[in-house]
Amino acid sequence: MRTPKTNLLLLLALTLFKIKMATAFHVYVINNLGDDTNLTTHCRSTETDLGTRVLEFGAAFDWEFEITIGHVAKYWCDMSWARSHGDFQVFYEPRDALRCGDQKCYWRIDRDGLYLYIKSDDDYELQFRWR
């Protein structure tokens, strides 16, 4: 039979286990569109709205979050510049957790699309084109 003290110890152990199992990720969105070209971006997850940012050429917007067992992290960014626009999934845990490397995902935003730095290839690779 469980006592209140046993239940409390069990809850504490599960909480510590969850904290230990959490992995922090950092996502960067970098404007590489060229001089005098601003990038407007609005990023969000299902739980968090990160707001709208206007990035000048060379500027970056970044955020950090934790993923835990039993929860699949997903983030999208609605981006636009000049006449180009798109809503892109910039982090999807099953797809990106390993390929980003070191829990850092770098998105370089170019005129032809969005490039993700792939750690194993040591290079940026085109992932999404503008619509």
NURO-134105 format. One record per residue (C-alpha): residue in one letter; y, x, z. Coordinates in steps of 0.25 Angstrom, whole numbers, always signed. Layout:
N
ROSE, a, Y, X, Z
...
//
This chain:
131
ROSE, m, +0, +0, +0
ROSE, r, +14, +5, -4
ROSE, t, +24, +6, +7
ROSE, p, +39, +6, +4
ROSE, k, +39, +21, +6
ROSE, t, +28, +23, -4
ROSE, n, +36, +14, -14
ROSE, l, +48, +22, -12
ROSE, l, +41, +36, -14
ROSE, l, +35, +30, -26
ROSE, l, +48, +25, -32
ROSE, l, +54, +39, -28
ROSE, a, +43, +46, -35
ROSE, l, +44, +38, -48
ROSE, t, +59, +40, -48
ROSE, l, +58, +55, -47
ROSE, f, +47, +54, -58
ROSE, k, +56, +47, -67
ROSE, i, +68, +56, -64
ROSE, k, +59, +68, -67
ROSE, m, +54, +61, -80
ROSE, a, +68, +59, -86
ROSE, t, +73, +67, -97
ROSE, a, +87, +69, -100
ROSE, f, +92, +69, -115
ROSE, h, +105, +73, -121
ROSE, v, +110, +67, -134
ROSE, y, +121, +73, -142
ROSE, v, +128, +67, -154
ROSE, i, +137, +77, -161
ROSE, n, +147, +74, -172
ROSE, n, +145, +83, -184
ROSE, l, +151, +74, -195
ROSE, g, +162, +84, -198
ROSE, d, +177, +86, -195
ROSE, d, +185, +74, -193
ROSE, t, +173, +65, -192
ROSE, n, +171, +57, -179
ROSE, l, +158, +51, -175
ROSE, t, +158, +38, -167
ROSE, t, +145, +36, -159
ROSE, h, +141, +26, -149
ROSE, c, +128, +29, -142
ROSE, r, +119, +21, -133
ROSE, s, +105, +18, -128
ROSE, t, +100, +5, -123
ROSE, e, +105, +8, -109
ROSE, t, +117, +16, -111
ROSE, d, +130, +15, -121
ROSE, l, +136, +29, -122
ROSE, g, +148, +23, -129
ROSE, t, +156, +27, -142
ROSE, r, +161, +41, -145
ROSE, v, +169, +46, -156
ROSE, l, +164, +61, -159
ROSE, e, +173, +70, -166
ROSE, f, +166, +81, -175
ROSE, g, +158, +90, -167
ROSE, a, +159, +82, -154
ROSE, a, +147, +76, -147
ROSE, f, +143, +65, -139
ROSE, d, +131, +67, -129
ROSE, w, +124, +59, -118
ROSE, e, +112, +62, -109
ROSE, f, +101, +52, -104
ROSE, e, +87, +53, -98
ROSE, i, +74, +47, -103
ROSE, t, +63, +43, -94
ROSE, i, +49, +39, -95
ROSE, g, +48, +25, -99
ROSE, h, +61, +24, -106
ROSE, v, +64, +28, -121
ROSE, a, +78, +33, -122
ROSE, k, +86, +28, -135
ROSE, y, +100, +31, -139
ROSE, w, +108, +26, -151
ROSE, c, +121, +30, -157
ROSE, d, +130, +22, -166
ROSE, m, +138, +32, -174
ROSE, s, +148, +32, -185
ROSE, w, +158, +40, -193
ROSE, a, +166, +37, -205
ROSE, r, +157, +27, -213
ROSE, s, +144, +31, -207
ROSE, h, +137, +24, -195
ROSE, g, +124, +23, -189
ROSE, d, +117, +19, -176
ROSE, f, +107, +30, -173
ROSE, q, +96, +32, -162
ROSE, v, +100, +46, -157
ROSE, f, +89, +46, -146
ROSE, y, +76, +40, -145
ROSE, e, +67, +46, -135
ROSE, p, +54, +46, -143
ROSE, r, +60, +52, -155
ROSE, d, +70, +62, -149
ROSE, a, +65, +67, -135
ROSE, l, +58, +78, -141
ROSE, r, +65, +81, -154
ROSE, c, +79, +83, -147
ROSE, g, +74, +94, -139
ROSE, d, +79, +98, -125
ROSE, q, +83, +83, -122
ROSE, k, +95, +85, -131
ROSE, c, +97, +77, -144
ROSE, y, +108, +82, -153
ROSE, w, +113, +73, -164
ROSE, r, +122, +79, -175
ROSE, i, +130, +68, -182
ROSE, d, +132, +73, -197
ROSE, r, +138, +65, -209
ROSE, d, +124, +63, -215
ROSE, g, +118, +58, -201
ROSE, l, +113, +61, -187
ROSE, y, +105, +74, -185
ROSE, l, +97, +77, -172
ROSE, y, +94, +91, -167
ROSE, i, +79, +93, -167
ROSE, k, +76, +104, -157
ROSE, s, +62, +107, -163
ROSE, d, +69, +110, -177
ROSE, d, +81, +116, -171
ROSE, d, +89, +108, -181
ROSE, y, +97, +95, -183
ROSE, e, +89, +84, -191
ROSE, l, +95, +72, -198
ROSE, q, +90, +60, -191
ROSE, f, +99, +48, -195
ROSE, r, +108, +46, -207
ROSE, w, +121, +38, -207
ROSE, r, +120, +24, -213
//
